[in-house]
Amino acid sequence: MTNLNATVAAVLVMLAFLAGQSVAGRYYYDKVQDKVRKEVEKAMAKNPSVGPALVRLVFHDCWVYGCDGSVLLDSTPTDGTNTEKKAANNIGLAGFEVIDAIKQKVGTDASCADIVAFAARDAADILSGGKIFYTIPGGRKDGVVSSAAVADANLPHPDFNFDELKDNFNASSRGSSFTVEELVVLSGAHSIGVAHLSSYQDRLGPDSTPIDSDYQEALNKATPPGLLKTGQNPTVTNNVRDETDAFQKDAAYNPVAMGVNPKRGVLDNSYYHNNLVNKVLFKSDWVLRTDDFAASKLDEYKNNPAEWNSDFAAAMVKLSSLPAQGNKLEIRKNCRVPNPQY
């Protein structure tokens, strides 16, 4: 009986560990990752918009020069202040203060690139309610160059057609190309976050790519395109599910009737439900329906949330593993500037 009780106790401890959650959050054997997790939890509790920002940040980092923390740089000796942060496709990029806070905790025990990757993993875990989790190693190094022009040349544009998206994801210059399936998988991250009017203004006119008329009318009411002429560039949520009750009423959107979890801010497969009824923001979202295989994956992920959770985790591992491309790599002391020797 004593041995049995000991065995049961050991199993319960192991199950608790595998579940990965405690009151304070997920446990890691690695002290750096524990510190990252605690800072991400604290930041998200204070400001929920930080979570989606961190998930977005790792894509915008790793898609340009590989996972090298170059998206964090304010200035470099070669690029001056015209860094990736100034890129048009990086409008609204956020979460930098969280990365700074984590760097203060871990020092040179981790690169800034590692911090970005770990923080995005933890944000995805929290935003999905623990349904999306993956393990990734450390060991990334930080780059010393950062160019707005290079970022705009490499990041996918919200008005891309399908072939442009496919070619962008298939580019082997990153060290690893991404399939159409992975394109569809990663697009599901648009279930969270916000977008600026300038990124979806092409969807608001009579000649736009197909968009639900009620949704389009609600967008025009909330963010009239004329605001851009006055210097204003407001945001809406990427996901109509996360909008106010009034907006959803204008858009004729009922998440429960759609079969969507009505809880706002959840990283889940709601994007696929919305896309299949033309209630998505970007042209680059809708055009996934113009390719037979991509469209079939939209339907598959709509009907199989657990499959999408698993595939999204796998795609994020691959994304977070894109090798840094620079010849000069380091572990930065300050994530916003290269170390003094450069």
Buried (B, 14 or more C-beta within 10 A) or exposed (E): EEEEEEEEEEEEEEEEEEEEBEEEBBBBEBEBBBBBBBBBBBBBEEBBBBBBBBBBBBBBBBBBBBBBBBBBBBBBEEBEEBBBBBBEBBBBBBBBEBBBBBBEBBEEEBBBBBBBBBBBBBBBBBBBEEBBBBEBEBEBBBBBBBBBEBBBEBBBBBBBEBEBBBEBBBEEEBBBEBBBBBBBBBBBBBBBBBBBBBBBBBBBEEEBBEBBEBBBBBBBEBBBBEBBEEEEBEBBBBBBBBBEEEBBEBBBBEBEEBEBBEEBBBBBBBBBBBBBEBBBBBBBBBBBBEBEEBBEBBEBBBEBBEBBBBBBBEBBBBBBBBBBBBEEBBBBBBBBBBBEEB
